[in-house]
Amino acid sequence: MKVLDLQCLQGHSFEGWFSSEDDFQAQMGGGLLTCPLCGEAEVAKLPSAPRLNLSGATETSVPAKAEASGQAQTNTTGDPVAALPPQMLQAAWLHMVRRVMANTEDVGQRFAEEARRMHYGESESRGIRGQASVEQTEELLDEGIAVMPLPVPDGFKDNLQ
């Protein structure tokens, strides 16, 4: 099994697991390999080094004194989220998308209509997701109906096994 570090044109890094280099090349050539975050089909293999598990090796860490004083990581904005590495942000975003998909009803193109019905008490309030045009979204916001766009990777739109 080959585990490759991959990156799309948008800079999203992710891992790909392949049975061989030929399998990787076949998937790339067949257009089967896309970024799980944005769906970008142009993906590049990043250089990577093998990880060696050596018995008795010790892990380097930030000294406890620096960690306790908050000097372990420099964050000029004061925002703890800004200090997270991109991989952690991507993982958190994917986790959030999975939760939304699992805990909401897909109403498709009826999103604006269903959001209004719930807002005005004409139907039961529940978590929904769907599609709305920019104009529909602006109208909902003008009416005081809170909505938020959520880009969903294509792989999440179908049932996965």
N, C-alpha and C positions, 0 to 999 in steps of 0.2 A: 504494500500500500504506500503510495506517495502522497504526502501532504505538502501542498504548494502554497506559498504566500502569493496572493493575487491582488491586483489593484485595477480599478476602472479609471476612465478618463476624468471622472469627477473627484478622484483622490480617495475613494472609499476602499479600504483594505479589507480583505477577507481571506479565508482559507478555502482551498479546494482539495478534495480527497479523490484520488484517481488510482486505478489498479496498476497503471504503468504510464510512462511518458507517451506511448502511442495512444492510450486512452485519452490523455489530456489533449493531445494534438487533434484527435478525431472529434472530440467535443468542441474544441475551438473552431475547427474547420467546418463543422456542421451547424454552427450558430447556436449550440445548446448551452453554452456557458455565458451567463449574464450576471451582473452585479446584483446581489440580493437586496441592496438598499434602493437603487435607482433604476434597475433594469437595463443599464448600459451594456451593450453587447461587445464593445471594444474593451477587452481585458488584457492586461499584461502580467507576465510572471515576474515577480520580484526576486532579487537574489536572496538566498537564505542559506543558513548554515545548519548542519545537523546538530541536534541537541544530544549531548552525551550525558548519560546518567552514570556518574562515577561514585562508587561507594566511598563514604567518608568525606566527600566534598562538602564544604560549608557554603551556605548562601550568604552573600554580602547583603547588608541592610544598612539603613540610615541609623546612625547612632541615636540611642534613646534620648539623649540630651537635646539634640537638634530636633527630633520629632516632637518632643514635649513643648519646645519653645516655638513650634510652628515654622521652623526654618527648613524643614525637610523639603518643601516645595515652594518655589517662588510663584506668587500670584499677584500681579500688579493691579488687577481689576478689583480685587476683593471679593470676587464671585467664586465660590467653591466649585461650581460646575465648570467654569472656564479653565480650572486647573486640571481637569480630568483629561487623560489621554484620549485621542480620537477613538481607539478601539473600545474604551469603556462607554463613550457617548453613543457609538453605534450599537453596542449591545443593549444599552438602556433604551434606546429608541426602538429597536426590534422587540424588546420585551414589552414595551408600552403598546406597540401595534398589535402584538399577539393578544394582549389583554383586551384591547378594544374589539378586535375581531371575535374573540370568544364570548364577550359579554354584551354585545349589541346585536340588534336585528338589522339585517340589510334590507332597506326599503327601496333601493335602487333609485330610479328617476323620480319616484314619488317623495323624495326627501323633503323638499320645501313644503309640500302640501301636508305631509305627516307631521312635520315640526310645528306648523301652524295649528293643526288640529289638537296637538298635545298642549301647546302654549295657551290656547283659548278654552281648554277643558272639554273639548269635543271627543277626545279619545284618552285612554289611559296613558299616563306618563311612563316612559321607559327609555332605555338607551337605544338609539337608532344610529345608523350610518347609511350613506347613500351618495348620490351625485346631485350637485346643484350647479347651475351656471353662476358666473360672477354676478350677474344682475340679480338672480334669485337670492344669492348670499347677501348682497347689499340690502335688498328689501327686508330679509329676515332680521338683519342687524338693526335696520331703521325701526322695525316693529318691536325691538327689545328682546328678540329671540337670540339667545347666545348660540352661535355655531362656530366651528373651527375646522379649517381645512386640514386634512390628514392624508399626505401622500402614502399610498399603500403599494409596496412592491408587488409585481405581477404574481409572484409565487404564493402570496398570501390570499389572492383573490379566488383561487381554486382550493378544493379540499386536498390536503396533503396527507399521505399515509404515514 
